Amino acid sequence: MTDFWEESLTEQENCLLQPFVTNLDRSVFGLRNLPEVVKGALFSRYSRSDKSLRRILLDEFIKESEANFAQIVGETAKNNVDQLVAIQQAEAFYDRVLIGYGDDSVAELGGAHIACEGISNIAAKALEDSRLGISPLEKSTRYVPFNRKINGRYRYHRESSIMASSHASLYETTLDRLFDTYTALTEPLLSWVRSCTPQDPTTSERAYNNATRAKTLDLLRGLLPMATLTNVGLFGNGRALEYLLVKLAASPHEEVRTLGISMQQELDHLIPSFVKRAKTERGAKAALYLSKNSQRTKLLAQNLLKTRDLASLHKEIEPASTSTVQLVEYDPDAEVKIVAAILYPHTDLTFEQLKEYVTGLSTPERVKIISTYVGERESRFHRPGRAFEETYYTFDVLADLGAYRDLHRHRVLSQERQSYSVHHGYVVPPELEEAKLTQLYRQALDHAAETTELISKDLPDAAQYVVAFAYRVRWRMKMNLREAYHFVELRSSRQGHPSYRAIAQEIYRQIAAVHPALIAHMHFVDMNDYALERLAAEQRIDKKLQQRQ
C-alpha cells in the first residue's frame, strides 16, 4: 500500500505539523486539534490537488498568511499538552457512557477525519460503499492527471497475490501500457478539444484552460485501471467507522484488509472508545459472518446458474432497447400513496383511510394537491418533502466504470454492483472517434481484457485490479421519488460527465413514462449536450474571483 507514497518534509515543517496529525511518516494518518472549518476546507482542497494532505495543510493553511491559520486555531499549538489532556478526559467520559448504557448511537457523538493515501480504486470503493455516517471525498480524475511516475514507475497497486504468481510480469506490462496510452493521448486530444472549442473573447484564459483540460482528462479516464492509486479523505462518526472497519476486515482483497488495520491504528489515536470493538472478538466474528455469507451466496449462485442455459438466460434479461438503463420495478399506486402522504400530517385519519379517500379523487384534484405541496421551485435546491419518499423505483444499469464511480457517491440510494469485469465490453467516447485517436485506446483496452481473463482463471478477485474504467459494470439502483428529483436534476446538469448525464436523463424519461404527474415538477433537468461541460462552472468561478478583488 505504501510503495508509491512519498512525503518530503523538513525538520521545521515536521514541528509545525506535529500538533495536527497523528503521525508524520506514514500514508494513513488522522487529523487532530483542528477546528471543523479548517478540516472541511482542507479536505475540499484535497480532492482537486496532487499534493498530499500534509503538504496542503502546510502550504495553503499554516504558511499562508491569508488563511489566518493561527487565529483560527488559537492557542492549540502553544498549549498542546492541555489539549491532549482535554481529549483524554472526553474519551474517558465516553467510555463510561458506552459501558453504562451500551447504546451504539452514543458512538455517533464523536467523529474523526482520516486520510487514506496511495490506495487503489478497489480500496477506495470499499471505503465509499458505506452509506450512513461516512462522508468520503476522493481525488478527482477530472482535475488531476494520473500519469505521474515515482521512481520511474506508474502509480498503481502491485497486488500481492498477482505479484507472487506467474502473472506478475504480464500484470505490470499491461497496466504500464494503459498508462503509457493515457500519457501518449493527452496532448493530442487536448489540442483537438481546443481546436473544436476555440476560446471566445468573454472567457478567461484560466477558465478556458481548466475546462479544456478537464474535458480531455474526462475522455481519457477510461484507460485508468482499478489498480490506479488515489487519495481518499473521509469524515465519519465513531459508529459508522467501527462498522466500516469490520467490513474492510471481511474483504476478499488483502489490500483492503490491510487498509482497515492501518485505519484502526490511527483511529485508536483519535476516537479509541468508538472503534475499539472492531478489533475485539465481537468485531472478528462480525467480519467472519460477512465474509462467509458472501462466499457461500456466491457459490450458491454459481451452482444455480450452472443448471440453466446461460445463453437463453442472458437473452431473457437483456433490455430490448440499447439503453443502459432499465426500469425494472415501480409502484402503479404511487400517485395515490403520495397524495395520501401529503395529506396525512394535516389530518387525524389513518393512512389507509386517506388512501381510500384519495382513490376517489379525480386526476385534476390529485394534481392540484401535488402542485400545492411542491410549490414554486425556483432552483433544484428546492426539493419536495418526505411524502415523495412513499414510492420507489428500481433500475438495472449497465454503464462504464467511470460513470459508476461518480454515481456511487449517492449514498441515499440502495446500490449494489456486480464484480468489476470485462464481460460487458467497453465504451469509446465519440470524441475520440472524431479525433481519430481510438486505435491506441482500443488496443490498450483489448490487451487489458485479455490479461484480466487470463489472471481471473487463477485469481478471480485479484484480476479485478486490471479492469479499466472504460469497461462496463452492471449495478442496480433503488431510489424513492424524492431522491430521484435530487439525483436527476444534479446529475443531468451541464458540468457533469456525459456518461452519467445520459443515465440521469434516461432515468427521467422512464419515470416520466409511468408517472407523469409525479415528475411534472422536476423543472431543472438538463437534456442538452455540451462541448465543454465545465466551461460554465469555470466562468462562475471567474465571477467569484472578480468579486473578491
Sequence and secondary structure as in RCSB ss.txt:
>XXXX:A:sequence
MTDFWEESLTEQENCLLQPFVTNLDRSVFGLRNLPEVVKGALFSRYSRSDKSLRRILLDEFIKESEANFAQIVGE
TAKNNVDQLVAIQQAEAFYDRVLIGYGDDSVAELGGAHIACEGISNIAAKALEDSRLGISPLEKSTRYVPFNRKI
NGRYRYHRESSIMASSHASLYETTLDRLFDTYTALTEPLLSWVRSCTPQDPTTSERAYNNATRAKTLDLLRGLLP
MATLTNVGLFGNGRALEYLLVKLAASPHEEVRTLGISMQQELDHLIPSFVKRAKTERGAKAALYLSKNSQRTKLL
AQNLLKTRDLASLHKEIEPASTSTVQLVEYDPDAEVKIVAAILYPHTDLTFEQLKEYVTGLSTPERVKIISTYVG
ERESRFHRPGRAFEETYYTFDVLADLGAYRDLHRHRVLSQERQSYSVHHGYVVPPELEEAKLTQLYRQALDHAAE
TTELISKDLPDAAQYVVAFAYRVRWRMKMNLREAYHFVELRSSRQGHPSYRAIAQEIYRQIAAVHPALIAHMHFV
DMNDYALERLAAEQRIDKKLQQRQ
>XXXX:A:secstr
  TT      HHHHHHHGGGBS SS SEEEB S  HHHHHHHHHHHTT SS HHHHHIIIIIS GGGTHHHHHTT
TTTTHHHHHHHHHHHHHHHHHHHHHH  GGGGGG EEEEEEEEEEHHHHHHHHT  TTEEEEE  TTTS S  EE
TTEE B   HHHHTSTTHHHHHHHHHHHHHHHHHHHHHHHHHHHHHS   TTS HHHHHHHHHHHHHHHHGGG B
TTBEEEEEEEEEHHHHHHHHHHHHT S HHHHHHHHHHHHHHHHH HHHHGGGGSHHHHHHHHHHHHHHHHHHHH
HHHHHHTS HHHHHHHHS SSS SEEEEEE TTHHHHHHHHHHGGGSSS HHHHHHHHHTS HHHHHHHHHHHH 
   STTS   GGGGG EEEEEEEEEHHHHHHHTT TTSEEEE    STT B   HHHHHTT HHHHHHHHHHHHH
HHHHHHTT TTGGGGG BTTBEEEEEEEEEHHHHHHHHHHHTSTTS HHHHHHHHHHHHHHHHH HHHHTT TT 
     S TTHHHHHHHHHHHHHH 
